[in-house]
Amino acid sequence: MFIPLSALSFGVAAVAGRFLQTKAPRLVLGGGLLLIGVGGLLLALVDADSSWRVLVPGLAVLGVGAGMANPTLASAALAAVPRERSGMASGAVNTARQLGFALGVAVLGSVFTAQATSVLRDGGAQDPAGTASALTAGQAGQLIGSAPAQDRAGLADLLGSAYAGGLRDVFLVCGAGGIVGGLLVLWLLRAAAPSSGHQGGGQRSGATPEAAAAH
């Protein structure tokens, strides 16, 4: 199911990466984030009766956006600083990436659990919060197996609705975040002034670290 995401992400980065490096970073990063946002909103079309095919368009668009943005992110950061500060720029990018992973998992996990709990509460589950936590941990099979035989079909439908509702809210948040991020990049990221500092001629041409930083 995730093949479209992985294949297009690697494919776009490998095939179009060299071409995208010649474009303005604000356009590549902003466009990639907008595609990621659109992919998230397409994924939000999922419901309890959906098959895996419903996810394919959103995953494909998400893969294209990630393939555009990821390679350009590091190169744009390195191009924005003097050569002697490249290590600092690379470290800042990696730190921000890891921080985003950690916060993203926490925030989206909370969004999923909150919506799943709401659906379970409306469906009459005895312990909505605990059931939602178990559902988040992938324990749907155990929950259904531990229920009385006559209640298993209804519980399976309720868990499916809760899971789909949680995913839908997660994808909506992801889609909104991608679109807002893309628009902010297009608005705030300025085009870098031409500089030869990264091509080995910066110091020989009289450019100083202070001048490079001003760019």
N, C-alpha and C positions, 0 to 999 in steps of 0.2 A: 504493500500500500504506500510506503514511503519512498519507493523507487523514483517517482517523478520529482520529488523534492531533492533527493540526493543527486540524481543524474543531471538535472538541469542546473543545480547549484555548481557542481564541479564542471559541467560542460561549459556554461557561460563564463565561469572564471577562467577556464583554460583557453577556450576558443576566442572569446571576445576581450579577454583581459588586456592584451597588448593594444588593441584598438581603443579600449576605454581609458587607458593610461594617457592618451593624447587629448582627452576631453577635460573640460573644467571639472574639478572634483565636486563642486557644489551641484552640478547637473547630474553626475553619476551617482553620488551618494544620495542626493535628494530624490532622484528618480528611483533608485533601488529601494529606498525606504517607502516611497509611495506604493511601489509594487508589492512590497511586503505587507503594507496596510491593506491593499486591495485583496491580496491572498487571504489575509486573516478574515476579512468580511465575507469572502466567498466560503470559507470554511464554516462560518457561523450559520450557514444554511442547514447544518446538520440537525436532525431530530431523531426521536427514538426509533422511528421506522426506516431510517436511512440505511442504505448499504454503503460499503466502502467506496463505491464509485462516486458518491456525492463529494468525497474529499479530494478527488483527483484534480479538478480544476484549480482549487485553492492551493493545493500543495505545489502544483506546477508553477503558478504565478509566484508563490512564495520562493520557490527555488531560483527562479530567474532574478528576483529582486535581491536575494542573498548573494547570488553569484556576481551581480553587479557591484554591490556595496562593499562586500568584505575585502576584496583585493585592493580597492581604491582607498579604503580607510587608512591602512598602514602607510601607503605611499604618500597620501595627502598630509598625514601628520609629520612624516619625515621631511617633506618638501617645505613645510612651514617654519622650520627652524634651521639655524646654522649647522654645519656638518658636525661640529664638536658637541652638539646637543642632541644628536640623533638617538643616542642611548636613552636619554631622558624622555624623548618623545615616544620611542617604542615602548618603554616601560609604562608611560602614562596610558597609552592605548591598551596595553594588555591588562593593566590594573582596572581601567574602566570597563573592559570587556568582562573580566571576572566578577566585578562588582555588579554589573548588569545581570549576569547569570544568577548570582546569589539572590539579588533582590527580585528578579523576575520570577524565579521559582517560588519564592515566599509569597509575593503578591498574587500571582496567578493561582497558586494553590489555595490561598484564602478566598479568592473569587469563586473558584470551583466549589469549595466546601460550603460557602455561604449559599450559593444557588441550589446545590444538591440538598442541603438541609431544608431550605424553603420548600422544595418540591416534595420531599419526604414528609415534612410536617403537614402539608396540605393533603397528602395522600393517606394520612392517618398512621404513619409509622410510630411505634412505641418510643423509640429513642432516635429521633431524627439526627441529632448531632453525632452520636456514636455511630450510627449506620452510615452517615456521610463520610466519617473518618475511615471506616472500614472499606467503604467503596473507593475512596481515594487511594487506599493501600492495595487495591486489586483483590479484595476479598469477597467479591460478589458471589462467587461460586460457593464459598463457605456459608455466606448468609442465606443463600437459597437452600443449601443442603441441610442447614440446621432448622429450617422452618417446617411446620407440619405439612404433610404431603398435600393436603387439600388447599393450603395457602401458597404453595410454591409458584404456581403460574401467575397469580396476582402480584406476588412479591417481585418476581422477575420483571414484570411489566413496569412496576413502580421503580425498581432500581434502574431499569433502562431509561425511563423518563428522567430520573434524577441525574443520571450520568450524562445524558444528552443535554439537559439543561445546563449543567455545570460547564460542559465543553463549549456550549454556545456562548455563554457569558465570557469564558476565557478567550475565545476567538474574537468576540466583539471588542474586548479590551485591547487585545493584540492589534487588531485592525485599526482601532482609533489611535493607538500609540504610534503605529507605523506611519499613518497619514500625518499626524501632528508633527512627528519627528522629521518627516520629509519636507513638510512646509517650513519648519523652522530652519532646516539646513539651507533650503533655497533662499530664505529670507536673510539669514544671519551670516552665512559663510561667504566671505569676500573672496574674489579672485586674487590669487597671489601674483605679485609683480614678478616679471621675469628676473631670474637670478641664475648665475653660473656657479654658485657656491658649491653645489652638489656634483658638479662635473669636473672638479679638480682645478678650476681656474679662478676661484673666488678670491683667494688671497693674492695671487699673482696679479690680478687686475686691479688691486687696490681696495677691494671690498673688505670691510672689517666685520667682526662678529656683531658689533652694534648696528652696522648698516644692514646686515643680513636680517637681524632680528626685527628691524623696522619694517622690512618687507612683510 
